[in-house]
Structure formats: C-alpha cells, structure tokens
Amino acid sequence: MSEQRRVELWLNKARELENRGHDCYEDAAQKAKESEETDCLKFRAAQELVHAKIIQKIYDRLKE
C-alpha cells in the first residue's frame, strides 16, 4: 500500500472520529440539565465539525 493511500485512510478515520465526537456531544447536550452544560457541549459539538472540515480540506488537497 502506498504512503499516500495510508495517509488517505488515516484522514478518513480521523474525520469519522470527529463526526462521532460531534454526535456524542450533541447527545450529551440534549441530556444536560443546566444551560451552561448544554452551551458548553453544543460548542464542543460545533468544534468537532470544524475539525472534520479541516481534515476534509487536507484530504482534498492530498487528492489533487
């Protein structure tokens, strides 16, 4: 397997983990009892999506 293919696989895995993290934080936010907790968890969920987009940009550049 080529080095580029290995990097692509790792980037896909990283993006998948960020998306799962987003889902986890969203679920936790829905279960939170305090608004401060909800706000913090929703912020963390949004950050996971930012990370996933960054990983996607790196992946796209690699494929060029």
The first five atom37 places (N, CA, C, CB, O) and aatype in JSON, in Angstrom:
{
  "aatype": [12, 15, 6, 5, 1, 1, 19, 6, 10, 17, 10, 2, 11, 0, 1, 6, 10, 6, 2, 1, 7, 8, 3, 4, 18, 6, 3, 0, 0, 5, 11, 0, 11, 6, 15, 6, 6, 16, 3, 4, 10, 11, 13, 1, 0, 0, 5, 6, 10, 19, 8, 0, 11, 9, 9, 5, 11, 9, 18, 3, 1, 10, 11, 6],
  "atom_mask": [
    [1, 1, 1, 1, 1],
    [1, 1, 1, 1, 1],
    [1, 1, 1, 1, 1],
    [1, 1, 1, 1, 1],
    [1, 1, 1, 1, 1],
    [1, 1, 1, 1, 1],
    [1, 1, 1, 1, 1],
    [1, 1, 1, 1, 1],
    [1, 1, 1, 1, 1],
    [1, 1, 1, 1, 1],
    [1, 1, 1, 1, 1],
    [1, 1, 1, 1, 1],
    [1, 1, 1, 1, 1],
    [1, 1, 1, 1, 1],
    [1, 1, 1, 1, 1],
    [1, 1, 1, 1, 1],
    [1, 1, 1, 1, 1],
    [1, 1, 1, 1, 1],
    [1, 1, 1, 1, 1],
    [1, 1, 1, 1, 1],
    [1, 1, 1, 0, 1],
    [1, 1, 1, 1, 1],
    [1, 1, 1, 1, 1],
    [1, 1, 1, 1, 1],
    [1, 1, 1, 1, 1],
    [1, 1, 1, 1, 1],
    [1, 1, 1, 1, 1],
    [1, 1, 1, 1, 1],
    [1, 1, 1, 1, 1],
    [1, 1, 1, 1, 1],
    [1, 1, 1, 1, 1],
    [1, 1, 1, 1, 1],
    [1, 1, 1, 1, 1],
    [1, 1, 1, 1, 1],
    [1, 1, 1, 1, 1],
    [1, 1, 1, 1, 1],
    [1, 1, 1, 1, 1],
    [1, 1, 1, 1, 1],
    [1, 1, 1, 1, 1],
    [1, 1, 1, 1, 1],
    [1, 1, 1, 1, 1],
    [1, 1, 1, 1, 1],
    [1, 1, 1, 1, 1],
    [1, 1, 1, 1, 1],
    [1, 1, 1, 1, 1],
    [1, 1, 1, 1, 1],
    [1, 1, 1, 1, 1],
    [1, 1, 1, 1, 1],
    [1, 1, 1, 1, 1],
    [1, 1, 1, 1, 1],
    [1, 1, 1, 1, 1],
    [1, 1, 1, 1, 1],
    [1, 1, 1, 1, 1],
    [1, 1, 1, 1, 1],
    [1, 1, 1, 1, 1],
    [1, 1, 1, 1, 1],
    [1, 1, 1, 1, 1],
    [1, 1, 1, 1, 1],
    [1, 1, 1, 1, 1],
    [1, 1, 1, 1, 1],
    [1, 1, 1, 1, 1],
    [1, 1, 1, 1, 1],
    [1, 1, 1, 1, 1],
    [1, 1, 1, 1, 1]
  ],
  "atom_positions": [
    [[0.85, -1.17, 0.0], [0.0, 0.0, 0.0], [0.9, 1.24, 0.0], [-0.96, 0.0, 1.22], [1.87, 1.32, 0.75]],
    [[0.55, 2.18, -0.84], [1.37, 3.39, -0.96], [1.22, 4.28, 0.27], [1.0, 4.17, -2.23], [0.25, 4.2, 1.02]],
    [[2.22, 5.12, 0.44], [2.19, 6.07, 1.57], [0.98, 7.01, 1.45], [3.51, 6.89, 1.63], [0.34, 7.32, 2.45]],
    [[0.68, 7.46, 0.24], [-0.47, 8.35, 0.05], [-1.76, 7.65, 0.45], [-0.55, 8.82, -1.41], [-2.62, 8.26, 1.1]],
    [[-1.9, 6.41, 0.08], [-3.12, 5.67, 0.43], [-3.25, 5.51, 1.93], [-3.13, 4.29, -0.25], [-4.35, 5.61, 2.47]],
    [[-2.15, 5.25, 2.61], [-2.17, 5.13, 4.07], [-2.62, 6.44, 4.7], [-0.79, 4.73, 4.61], [-3.43, 6.44, 5.63]],
    [[-2.11, 7.56, 4.2], [-2.49, 8.87, 4.72], [-3.98, 9.11, 4.47], [-1.64, 10.0, 4.08], [-4.68, 9.62, 5.35]],
    [[-4.46, 8.76, 3.3], [-5.88, 8.92, 2.99], [-6.75, 8.13, 3.97], [-6.17, 8.48, 1.54], [-7.76, 8.63, 4.46]],
    [[-6.35, 6.9, 4.25], [-7.1, 6.08, 5.18], [-7.13, 6.69, 6.58], [-6.52, 4.67, 5.24], [-8.17, 6.7, 7.24]],
    [[-5.98, 7.19, 7.03], [-5.91, 7.81, 8.36], [-6.74, 9.09, 8.41], [-4.46, 8.12, 8.72], [-7.38, 9.37, 9.43]],
    [[-6.73, 9.86, 7.34], [-7.54, 11.08, 7.32], [-9.03, 10.74, 7.34], [-7.21, 11.92, 6.07], [-9.82, 11.41, 8.01]],
    [[-9.41, 9.71, 6.63], [-10.81, 9.27, 6.67], [-11.21, 8.83, 8.07], [-11.05, 8.14, 5.68], [-12.3, 9.15, 8.54]],
    [[-10.33, 8.09, 8.73], [-10.6, 7.64, 10.09], [-10.7, 8.83, 11.04], [-9.51, 6.67, 10.57], [-11.59, 8.87, 11.9]],
    [[-9.81, 9.79, 10.89], [-9.83, 10.98, 11.75], [-11.13, 11.75, 11.56], [-8.63, 11.88, 11.45], [-11.73, 12.21, 12.53]],
    [[-11.56, 11.9, 10.32], [-12.81, 12.6, 10.04], [-14.0, 11.86, 10.65], [-13.02, 12.76, 8.51], [-14.91, 12.47, 11.21]],
    [[-13.97, 10.55, 10.54], [-15.03, 9.73, 11.13], [-15.09, 9.92, 12.65], [-14.8, 8.25, 10.8], [-16.17, 10.04, 13.22]],
    [[-13.92, 9.95, 13.29], [-13.88, 10.15, 14.74], [-14.4, 11.53, 15.14], [-12.46, 9.97, 15.25], [-15.09, 11.66, 16.15]],
    [[-14.08, 12.55, 14.36], [-14.6, 13.89, 14.64], [-16.12, 13.91, 14.52], [-13.97, 14.92, 13.68], [-16.8, 14.54, 15.34]],
    [[-16.66, 13.24, 13.51], [-18.11, 13.2, 13.34], [-18.79, 12.43, 14.48], [-18.47, 12.57, 12.0], [-19.86, 12.82, 14.94]],
    [[-18.16, 11.35, 14.92], [-18.71, 10.62, 16.06], [-18.64, 11.45, 17.33], [-17.96, 9.3, 16.26], [-19.55, 11.41, 18.16]],
    [[-17.55, 12.21, 17.48], [-17.44, 13.11, 18.63], [-18.55, 14.14, 18.63], [0.0, 0.0, 0.0], [-19.14, 14.44, 19.67]],
    [[-18.82, 14.69, 17.44], [-19.92, 15.65, 17.31], [-21.23, 15.04, 17.8], [-20.06, 16.12, 15.84], [-21.95, 15.65, 18.58]],
    [[-21.53, 13.83, 17.33], [-22.77, 13.16, 17.72], [-22.82, 12.93, 19.22], [-22.91, 11.84, 16.97], [-23.87, 13.1, 19.85]],
    [[-21.71, 12.54, 19.79], [-21.64, 12.28, 21.23], [-21.92, 13.56, 22.03], [-20.25, 11.71, 21.6], [-22.7, 13.54, 22.98]],
    [[-21.28, 14.66, 21.64], [-21.51, 15.93, 22.33], [-22.95, 16.4, 22.15], [-20.55, 16.99, 21.82], [-23.53, 16.94, 23.09]],
    [[-23.53, 16.22, 20.98], [-24.93, 16.61, 20.74], [-25.87, 15.8, 21.64], [-25.31, 16.42, 19.26], [-26.79, 16.35, 22.23]],
    [[-25.63, 14.5, 21.73], [-26.45, 13.65, 22.6], [-26.34, 14.09, 24.05], [-26.04, 12.18, 22.46], [-27.34, 14.19, 24.76]],
    [[-25.12, 14.36, 24.47], [-24.91, 14.8, 25.86], [-25.58, 16.15, 26.11], [-23.4, 14.9, 26.16], [-26.13, 16.37, 27.19]],
    [[-25.54, 17.04, 25.14], [-26.17, 18.36, 25.29], [-27.68, 18.22, 25.47], [-25.86, 19.25, 24.06], [-28.29, 18.95, 26.24]],
    [[-28.26, 17.28, 24.77], [-29.71, 17.07, 24.9], [-30.08, 16.53, 26.27], [-30.19, 16.12, 23.82], [-31.2, 16.74, 26.75]],
    [[-29.15, 15.83, 26.9], [-29.42, 15.24, 28.22], [-29.0, 16.15, 29.37], [-28.7, 13.92, 28.34], [-29.34, 15.89, 30.53]],
    [[-28.26, 17.22, 29.06], [-27.76, 18.11, 30.11], [-28.92, 18.81, 30.81], [-26.78, 19.15, 29.52], [-29.94, 19.13, 30.19]],
    [[-28.75, 19.03, 32.1], [-29.8, 19.65, 32.89], [-29.61, 21.15, 33.07], [-29.88, 18.99, 34.23], [-30.58, 21.87, 33.3]],
    [[-28.39, 21.62, 32.98], [-28.08, 23.04, 33.16], [-27.77, 23.68, 31.82], [-26.88, 23.21, 34.13], [-27.16, 23.06, 30.95]],
    [[-28.19, 24.92, 31.65], [-27.97, 25.6, 30.37], [-26.48, 25.8, 30.09], [-28.68, 26.96, 30.36], [-26.06, 25.77, 28.93]],
    [[-25.69, 26.0, 31.15], [-24.25, 26.16, 30.95], [-23.64, 24.89, 30.38], [-23.57, 26.54, 32.26], [-22.77, 24.94, 29.51]],
    [[-24.09, 23.75, 30.89], [-23.61, 22.47, 30.38], [-24.01, 22.29, 28.92], [-24.16, 21.3, 31.22], [-23.21, 21.89, 28.08]],
    [[-25.27, 22.6, 28.62], [-25.77, 22.48, 27.25], [-24.96, 23.36, 26.31], [-27.26, 22.85, 27.19], [-24.55, 22.91, 25.24]],
    [[-24.74, 24.61, 26.71], [-23.98, 25.53, 25.87], [-22.57, 25.01, 25.62], [-23.91, 26.92, 26.51], [-22.08, 25.05, 24.49]],
    [[-21.92, 24.53, 26.66], [-20.55, 24.02, 26.54], [-20.52, 22.81, 25.61], [-19.98, 23.63, 27.92], [-19.64, 22.71, 24.74]],
    [[-21.45, 21.9, 25.77], [-21.47, 20.69, 24.95], [-21.8, 21.01, 23.51], [-22.48, 19.69, 25.51], [-21.24, 20.39, 22.6]],
    [[-22.69, 21.94, 23.28], [-23.01, 22.33, 21.9], [-21.81, 23.02, 21.24], [-24.25, 23.27, 21.88], [-21.57, 22.84, 20.05]],
    [[-21.07, 23.81, 22.02], [-19.85, 24.43, 21.5], [-18.85, 23.36, 21.09], [-19.23, 25.39, 22.55], [-18.25, 23.42, 20.02]],
    [[-18.67, 22.36, 21.97], [-17.74, 21.27, 21.66], [-18.18, 20.51, 20.41], [-17.62, 20.3, 22.85], [-17.35, 20.13, 19.59]],
    [[-19.48, 20.29, 20.27], [-20.01, 19.6, 19.09], [-19.67, 20.4, 17.83], [-21.54, 19.39, 19.2], [-19.25, 19.83, 16.83]],
    [[-19.86, 21.7, 17.89], [-19.56, 22.55, 16.73], [-18.08, 22.5, 16.4], [-19.99, 24.01, 17.0], [-17.7, 22.5, 15.22]],
    [[-17.23, 22.46, 17.41], [-15.79, 22.39, 17.18], [-15.4, 21.09, 16.48], [-15.04, 22.53, 18.5], [-14.49, 21.08, 15.66]],
    [[-16.08, 20.01, 16.81], [-15.8, 18.75, 16.14], [-16.07, 18.86, 14.64], [-16.63, 17.62, 16.76], [-15.33, 18.3, 13.83]],
    [[-17.14, 19.57, 14.27], [-17.43, 19.76, 12.85], [-16.37, 20.62, 12.17], [-18.81, 20.41, 12.67], [-16.02, 20.38, 11.01]],
    [[-15.85, 21.62, 12.89], [-14.76, 22.44, 12.35], [-13.55, 21.55, 12.07], [-14.38, 23.58, 13.34], [-12.92, 21.65, 11.02]],
    [[-13.24, 20.69, 13.02], [-12.1, 19.77, 12.84], [-12.32, 18.86, 11.64], [-11.88, 18.93, 14.11], [-11.4, 18.64, 10.86]],
    [[-13.53, 18.32, 11.51], [-13.84, 17.44, 10.38], [-13.68, 18.17, 9.04], [-15.27, 16.89, 10.51], [-13.2, 17.58, 8.07]],
    [[-14.07, 19.43, 9.0], [-13.91, 20.21, 7.76], [-12.44, 20.45, 7.44], [-14.65, 21.55, 7.87], [-12.04, 20.42, 6.27]],
    [[-11.63, 20.7, 8.45], [-10.19, 20.89, 8.25], [-9.57, 19.61, 7.7], [-9.5, 21.31, 9.57], [-8.78, 19.65, 6.76]],
    [[-9.95, 18.5, 8.28], [-9.44, 17.21, 7.81], [-9.86, 16.97, 6.37], [-9.94, 16.06, 8.71], [-9.07, 16.47, 5.56]],
    [[-11.1, 17.32, 6.04], [-11.59, 17.15, 4.67], [-10.78, 18.01, 3.7], [-13.08, 17.51, 4.58], [-10.45, 17.55, 2.61]],
    [[-10.44, 19.23, 4.08], [-9.63, 20.1, 3.22], [-8.25, 19.49, 2.98], [-9.49, 21.5, 3.85], [-7.74, 19.52, 1.86]],
    [[-7.67, 18.95, 4.02], [-6.36, 18.3, 3.88], [-6.48, 17.11, 2.93], [-5.81, 17.84, 5.26], [-5.64, 16.92, 2.04]],
    [[-7.52, 16.32, 3.11], [-7.76, 15.16, 2.25], [-7.92, 15.6, 0.8], [-9.01, 14.38, 2.72], [-7.32, 15.01, -0.11]],
    [[-8.72, 16.62, 0.58], [-8.96, 17.12, -0.79], [-7.66, 17.59, -1.44], [-9.98, 18.26, -0.77], [-7.43, 17.32, -2.62]],
    [[-6.82, 18.28, -0.69], [-5.53, 18.74, -1.24], [-4.62, 17.57, -1.57], [-4.83, 19.68, -0.25], [-3.9, 17.6, -2.57]],
    [[-4.67, 16.57, -0.76], [-3.85, 15.38, -1.0], [-4.26, 14.69, -2.29], [-3.95, 14.41, 0.18], [-3.42, 14.15, -3.02]],
    [[-5.56, 14.7, -2.58], [-6.08, 14.03, -3.76], [-5.81, 14.8, -5.06], [-7.56, 13.81, -3.61], [-5.92, 14.23, -6.14]],
    [[-5.46, 16.08, -4.95], [-5.2, 16.89, -6.15], [-3.94, 16.46, -6.87], [-5.09, 18.35, -5.78], [-3.59, 17.04, -7.9]]
  ]
}
